[in-house]
Amino acid sequence: MMAARPYLAAFRARWQVTTRHRAAALAGFVTQCWWGAVNIMIYAAFYAGYGGTGHGAFTLRQTVTYVWIMQGALALMPWGCDPDIALAVRSGAVSHDLLRPVDIWWWWFCRAAARILGRLVPRAVLMAGFAGLALKLAGLDAWALHAPASAADAVLFTLSILLGLALSAAITVLLNIVTVRTLSPLGANAVITPLSLILSGNMLPLALFPDKAQVLLLLQPFAGLGDLPCRFWLGTLHGPRAAMALGQQAAWVALLTLAGRAALRRTLARLEVQGG
């Protein structure tokens, strides 16, 4: 416990700073509600063109729920490196982190996890209240977020979201390392944003992509940031398939952790700090 105290302190401090931005959370929630409604109208027209059955593994009801989950979990996406790290790299203050008697990878990981979670929780709660309750009370059940079919699906969804959080934080640490090497976050951030939005299923559910691409789409790491948790919520993953999906998320977390730690060692071995 003594060894974990610095990392818990870093997590708690970043959580407190992130959750103070209530106006940003509210603005993001309103934007996501609008964007979710637009997406649902598009999918409703798409499914109507196929006689109401659609073309893919999901029904319209499942797709509507998928959209709201993805909008509620939008903050789970690794949008870029830690902005504080980017500023520290440019000013030379990154040397402060290097002087701390802690494991830098885990330090950055805890900060990233707290920042992601601090943005995720308030928006997800607001989205659940709007899409899961307010729309139903307004008589728009067809447009509403529907609860998981069973308690087991809810538990699997929660486990998958936690693994998605770890996966997103590991990717963020990799982006931090790239920023330290290149001295700018612009390149890494420009690449990761479209990749995470498209390959996570946020722009389009992965089940609606061509059948020939399904295997590759489900095996790549970004599926664990959105698509796999949504499938648990919808109850389409059970038994061995559920175990494989959770194992896949855990495997990507482990692989990215090992790759990130190796990249960090090489980066720090050749790092030159200027400024101050």
TORTORFI-835363 format. One record per residue (C-alpha): x, y, z; residue in three letters; residue number from 1. Coordinates in steps of 0.25 Angstrom, whole numbers. Layout:
BEGIN
+-------+-------+-------+-----+-----+
|    c1 |    c2 |    c3 | res |   n |
+-------+-------+-------+-----+-----+
|     X |     Y |     Z | ALA | NUM |
...
+-------+-------+-------+-----+-----+
! end
This chain:
BEGIN
+-------+-------+-------+-----+-----+
|    c1 |    c2 |    c3 | res |   n |
+-------+-------+-------+-----+-----+
|     0 |     0 |     0 | MET |   1 |
|    11 |    10 |     3 | MET |   2 |
|    17 |     7 |   -11 | ALA |   3 |
|     3 |    10 |   -17 | ALA |   4 |
|     1 |    23 |   -10 | ARG |   5 |
|     8 |    33 |   -20 | PRO |   6 |
|     0 |    27 |   -31 | TYR |   7 |
|   -13 |    27 |   -23 | LEU |   8 |
|   -10 |    42 |   -20 | ALA |   9 |
|    -8 |    45 |   -35 | ALA |  10 |
|   -21 |    38 |   -38 | PHE |  11 |
|   -29 |    46 |   -28 | ARG |  12 |
|   -23 |    59 |   -31 | ALA |  13 |
|   -25 |    58 |   -46 | ARG |  14 |
|   -39 |    53 |   -43 | TRP |  15 |
|   -42 |    65 |   -34 | GLN |  16 |
|   -37 |    75 |   -45 | VAL |  17 |
|   -45 |    68 |   -56 | THR |  18 |
|   -58 |    67 |   -49 | THR |  19 |
|   -58 |    82 |   -46 | ARG |  20 |
|   -61 |    85 |   -61 | HIS |  21 |
|   -76 |    84 |   -59 | ARG |  22 |
|   -79 |    94 |   -71 | ALA |  23 |
|   -71 |    86 |   -80 | ALA |  24 |
|   -78 |    73 |   -76 | ALA |  25 |
|   -91 |    79 |   -78 | LEU |  26 |
|   -87 |    85 |   -92 | ALA |  27 |
|   -82 |    72 |   -96 | GLY |  28 |
|   -95 |    65 |   -92 | PHE |  29 |
|  -103 |    74 |  -100 | VAL |  30 |
|   -95 |    72 |  -112 | THR |  31 |
|   -95 |    57 |  -111 | GLN |  32 |
|  -110 |    57 |  -109 | CYS |  33 |
|  -112 |    65 |  -122 | TRP |  34 |
|  -102 |    56 |  -129 | TRP |  35 |
|  -108 |    44 |  -124 | GLY |  36 |
|  -122 |    48 |  -129 | ALA |  37 |
|  -116 |    51 |  -143 | VAL |  38 |
|  -110 |    38 |  -144 | ASN |  39 |
|  -123 |    31 |  -139 | ILE |  40 |
|  -131 |    38 |  -150 | MET |  41 |
|  -120 |    33 |  -161 | ILE |  42 |
|  -121 |    19 |  -156 | TYR |  43 |
|  -136 |    19 |  -155 | ALA |  44 |
|  -136 |    23 |  -170 | ALA |  45 |
|  -126 |    13 |  -173 | PHE |  46 |
|  -134 |     1 |  -167 | TYR |  47 |
|  -147 |     6 |  -173 | ALA |  48 |
|  -140 |     5 |  -186 | GLY |  49 |
|  -138 |   -10 |  -183 | TYR |  50 |
|  -152 |   -12 |  -179 | GLY |  51 |
|  -149 |   -10 |  -164 | GLY |  52 |
|  -139 |   -21 |  -163 | THR |  53 |
|  -127 |   -14 |  -166 | GLY |  54 |
|  -114 |   -20 |  -172 | HIS |  55 |
|  -105 |   -25 |  -161 | GLY |  56 |
|  -105 |   -33 |  -148 | ALA |  57 |
|  -113 |   -22 |  -140 | PHE |  58 |
|  -128 |   -18 |  -140 | THR |  59 |
|  -132 |    -4 |  -140 | LEU |  60 |
|  -135 |    -4 |  -126 | ARG |  61 |
|  -121 |   -10 |  -123 | GLN |  62 |
|  -115 |     0 |  -132 | THR |  63 |
|  -122 |    12 |  -124 | VAL |  64 |
|  -117 |     6 |  -111 | THR |  65 |
|  -103 |     5 |  -117 | TYR |  66 |
|  -103 |    19 |  -121 | VAL |  67 |
|  -107 |    25 |  -108 | TRP |  68 |
|   -96 |    16 |  -101 | ILE |  69 |
|   -86 |    21 |  -110 | MET |  70 |
|   -90 |    35 |  -108 | GLN |  71 |
|   -90 |    33 |   -93 | GLY |  72 |
|   -76 |    27 |   -93 | ALA |  73 |
|   -70 |    37 |  -103 | LEU |  74 |
|   -60 |    42 |   -93 | ALA |  75 |
|   -54 |    28 |   -92 | LEU |  76 |
|   -48 |    30 |  -106 | MET |  77 |
|   -33 |    34 |  -105 | PRO |  78 |
|   -34 |    47 |  -111 | TRP |  79 |
|   -19 |    50 |  -110 | GLY |  80 |
|    -8 |    51 |  -100 | CYS |  81 |
|    -9 |    57 |   -87 | ASP |  82 |
|    -9 |    73 |   -89 | PRO |  83 |
|    -1 |    75 |   -77 | ASP |  84 |
|    10 |    66 |   -82 | ILE |  85 |
|    10 |    73 |   -96 | ALA |  86 |
|    12 |    87 |   -89 | LEU |  87 |
|    23 |    81 |   -80 | ALA |  88 |
|    30 |    75 |   -92 | VAL |  89 |
|    31 |    89 |   -99 | ARG |  90 |
|    35 |    96 |   -86 | SER |  91 |
|    45 |    86 |   -81 | GLY |  92 |
|    37 |    84 |   -68 | ALA |  93 |
|    35 |    69 |   -72 | VAL |  94 |
|    48 |    67 |   -64 | SER |  95 |
|    40 |    69 |   -52 | HIS |  96 |
|    33 |    56 |   -54 | ASP |  97 |
|    46 |    49 |   -57 | LEU |  98 |
|    52 |    53 |   -44 | LEU |  99 |
|    40 |    47 |   -36 | ARG | 100 |
|    43 |    34 |   -29 | PRO | 101 |
|    32 |    27 |   -36 | VAL | 102 |
|    30 |    18 |   -48 | ASP | 103 |
|    28 |    28 |   -59 | ILE | 104 |
|    19 |    19 |   -67 | TRP | 105 |
|    10 |    16 |   -56 | TRP | 106 |
|    10 |    31 |   -52 | TRP | 107 |
|     5 |    35 |   -66 | TRP | 108 |
|    -5 |    23 |   -66 | PHE | 109 |
|   -12 |    27 |   -53 | CYS | 110 |
|   -13 |    42 |   -58 | ARG | 111 |
|   -18 |    37 |   -71 | ALA | 112 |
|   -28 |    28 |   -65 | ALA | 113 |
|   -33 |    39 |   -55 | ALA | 114 |
|   -35 |    49 |   -66 | ARG | 115 |
|   -43 |    39 |   -75 | ILE | 116 |
|   -51 |    34 |   -64 | LEU | 117 |
|   -54 |    48 |   -58 | GLY | 118 |
|   -59 |    53 |   -72 | ARG | 119 |
|   -67 |    40 |   -74 | LEU | 120 |
|   -75 |    38 |   -61 | VAL | 121 |
|   -83 |    51 |   -61 | PRO | 122 |
|   -86 |    51 |   -76 | ARG | 123 |
|   -90 |    36 |   -75 | ALA | 124 |
|   -99 |    39 |   -63 | VAL | 125 |
|  -106 |    50 |   -71 | LEU | 126 |
|  -108 |    42 |   -83 | MET | 127 |
|  -114 |    30 |   -76 | ALA | 128 |
|  -124 |    40 |   -69 | GLY | 129 |
|  -127 |    46 |   -83 | PHE | 130 |
|  -127 |    35 |   -92 | ALA | 131 |
|  -131 |    24 |   -82 | GLY | 132 |
|  -142 |    31 |   -74 | LEU | 133 |
|  -146 |    45 |   -80 | ALA | 134 |
|  -149 |    39 |   -94 | LEU | 135 |
|  -157 |    28 |   -89 | LYS | 136 |
|  -165 |    38 |   -80 | LEU | 137 |
|  -167 |    46 |   -93 | ALA | 138 |
|  -173 |    34 |  -100 | GLY | 139 |
|  -161 |    32 |  -109 | LEU | 140 |
|  -158 |    18 |  -105 | ASP | 141 |
|  -153 |    15 |  -119 | ALA | 142 |
|  -143 |    25 |  -118 | TRP | 143 |
|  -139 |    22 |  -104 | ALA | 144 |
|  -127 |    15 |   -97 | LEU | 145 |
|  -132 |     1 |   -93 | HIS | 146 |
|  -126 |    -6 |   -81 | ALA | 147 |
|  -118 |   -19 |   -82 | PRO | 148 |
|  -126 |   -32 |   -84 | ALA | 149 |
|  -120 |   -38 |   -71 | SER | 150 |
|  -112 |   -35 |   -59 | ALA | 151 |
|  -101 |   -44 |   -64 | ALA | 152 |
|  -100 |   -35 |   -77 | ASP | 153 |
|   -99 |   -22 |   -68 | ALA | 154 |
|   -88 |   -29 |   -60 | VAL | 155 |
|   -80 |   -33 |   -73 | LEU | 156 |
|   -82 |   -18 |   -78 | PHE | 157 |
|   -76 |   -12 |   -66 | THR | 158 |
|   -64 |   -21 |   -67 | LEU | 159 |
|   -63 |   -18 |   -81 | SER | 160 |
|   -64 |    -3 |   -78 | ILE | 161 |
|   -53 |    -4 |   -68 | LEU | 162 |
|   -44 |   -12 |   -77 | LEU | 163 |
|   -47 |    -1 |   -88 | GLY | 164 |
|   -43 |    10 |   -78 | LEU | 165 |
|   -29 |     3 |   -76 | ALA | 166 |
|   -28 |     1 |   -91 | LEU | 167 |
|   -30 |    16 |   -93 | SER | 168 |
|   -21 |    20 |   -82 | ALA | 169 |
|   -10 |    11 |   -88 | ALA | 170 |
|   -12 |    17 |  -102 | ILE | 171 |
|   -11 |    31 |   -96 | THR | 172 |
|     2 |    28 |   -89 | VAL | 173 |
|     7 |    23 |  -103 | LEU | 174 |
|     3 |    37 |  -108 | LEU | 175 |
|    10 |    44 |   -97 | ASN | 176 |
|    23 |    36 |  -101 | ILE | 177 |
|    22 |    40 |  -115 | VAL | 178 |
|    20 |    54 |  -111 | THR | 179 |
|    33 |    54 |  -103 | VAL | 180 |
|    40 |    48 |  -115 | ARG | 181 |
|    34 |    58 |  -125 | THR | 182 |
|    33 |    70 |  -116 | LEU | 183 |
|    19 |    72 |  -121 | SER | 184 |
|     5 |    66 |  -119 | PRO | 185 |
|     0 |    70 |  -132 | LEU | 186 |
|     4 |    58 |  -141 | GLY | 187 |
|     0 |    47 |  -131 | ALA | 188 |
|   -13 |    54 |  -127 | ASN | 189 |
|   -17 |    56 |  -142 | ALA | 190 |
|   -15 |    41 |  -144 | VAL | 191 |
|   -22 |    35 |  -132 | ILE | 192 |
|   -35 |    43 |  -133 | THR | 193 |
|   -40 |    37 |  -146 | PRO | 194 |
|   -35 |    24 |  -143 | LEU | 195 |
|   -42 |    23 |  -129 | SER | 196 |
|   -55 |    29 |  -135 | LEU | 197 |
|   -56 |    19 |  -147 | ILE | 198 |
|   -50 |     6 |  -141 | LEU | 199 |
|   -57 |     7 |  -128 | SER | 200 |
|   -71 |     7 |  -135 | GLY | 201 |
|   -74 |    21 |  -131 | ASN | 202 |
|   -76 |    27 |  -145 | MET | 203 |
|   -83 |    14 |  -149 | LEU | 204 |
|   -85 |     1 |  -142 | PRO | 205 |
|   -75 |    -9 |  -146 | LEU | 206 |
|   -86 |   -20 |  -148 | ALA | 207 |
|   -91 |   -11 |  -160 | LEU | 208 |
|   -77 |   -12 |  -167 | PHE | 209 |
|   -76 |   -22 |  -178 | PRO | 210 |
|   -76 |   -37 |  -174 | ASP | 211 |
|   -62 |   -39 |  -179 | LYS | 212 |
|   -56 |   -29 |  -170 | ALA | 213 |
|   -63 |   -33 |  -157 | GLN | 214 |
|   -52 |   -42 |  -152 | VAL | 215 |
|   -41 |   -32 |  -153 | LEU | 216 |
|   -50 |   -21 |  -148 | LEU | 217 |
|   -53 |   -29 |  -135 | LEU | 218 |
|   -39 |   -33 |  -133 | LEU | 219 |
|   -32 |   -19 |  -134 | GLN | 220 |
|   -30 |   -12 |  -120 | PRO | 221 |
|   -40 |     0 |  -123 | PHE | 222 |
|   -52 |   -10 |  -123 | ALA | 223 |
|   -50 |   -11 |  -108 | GLY | 224 |
|   -52 |     4 |  -106 | LEU | 225 |
|   -67 |     4 |  -110 | GLY | 226 |
|   -72 |    -8 |  -119 | ASP | 227 |
|   -69 |   -19 |  -109 | LEU | 228 |
|   -75 |   -12 |   -97 | PRO | 229 |
|   -88 |    -9 |  -105 | CYS | 230 |
|   -89 |   -24 |  -110 | ARG | 231 |
|   -89 |   -28 |   -95 | PHE | 232 |
|  -100 |   -18 |   -92 | TRP | 233 |
|  -108 |   -23 |  -104 | LEU | 234 |
|  -106 |   -37 |   -99 | GLY | 235 |
|  -100 |   -42 |  -112 | THR | 236 |
|   -88 |   -48 |  -105 | LEU | 237 |
|   -89 |   -60 |   -96 | HIS | 238 |
|   -81 |   -72 |   -91 | GLY | 239 |
|   -68 |   -75 |   -98 | PRO | 240 |
|   -70 |   -62 |  -107 | ARG | 241 |
|   -71 |   -53 |   -95 | ALA | 242 |
|   -59 |   -59 |   -89 | ALA | 243 |
|   -51 |   -57 |  -102 | MET | 244 |
|   -56 |   -43 |  -103 | ALA | 245 |
|   -51 |   -40 |   -89 | LEU | 246 |
|   -38 |   -47 |   -91 | GLY | 247 |
|   -36 |   -40 |  -104 | GLN | 248 |
|   -37 |   -26 |   -97 | GLN | 249 |
|   -28 |   -31 |   -85 | ALA | 250 |
|   -18 |   -36 |   -95 | ALA | 251 |
|   -18 |   -22 |  -103 | TRP | 252 |
|   -16 |   -15 |   -89 | VAL | 253 |
|    -4 |   -24 |   -86 | ALA | 254 |
|     2 |   -23 |  -100 | LEU | 255 |
|     1 |    -8 |  -100 | LEU | 256 |
|     7 |    -7 |   -86 | THR | 257 |
|    19 |   -15 |   -90 | LEU | 258 |
|    21 |    -8 |  -103 | ALA | 259 |
|    19 |     6 |   -95 | GLY | 260 |
|    29 |     2 |   -84 | ARG | 261 |
|    39 |    -2 |   -95 | ALA | 262 |
|    37 |    11 |  -103 | ALA | 263 |
|    38 |    19 |   -90 | LEU | 264 |
|    52 |    13 |   -87 | ARG | 265 |
|    57 |    16 |  -100 | ARG | 266 |
|    52 |    30 |  -100 | THR | 267 |
|    57 |    33 |   -87 | LEU | 268 |
|    71 |    28 |   -90 | ALA | 269 |
|    72 |    38 |  -101 | ARG | 270 |
|    64 |    49 |   -96 | LEU | 271 |
|    70 |    63 |   -95 | GLU | 272 |
|    63 |    74 |   -87 | VAL | 273 |
|    64 |    88 |   -91 | GLN | 274 |
|    57 |   100 |   -85 | GLY | 275 |
|    53 |   104 |   -71 | GLY | 276 |
+-------+-------+-------+-----+-----+
! end
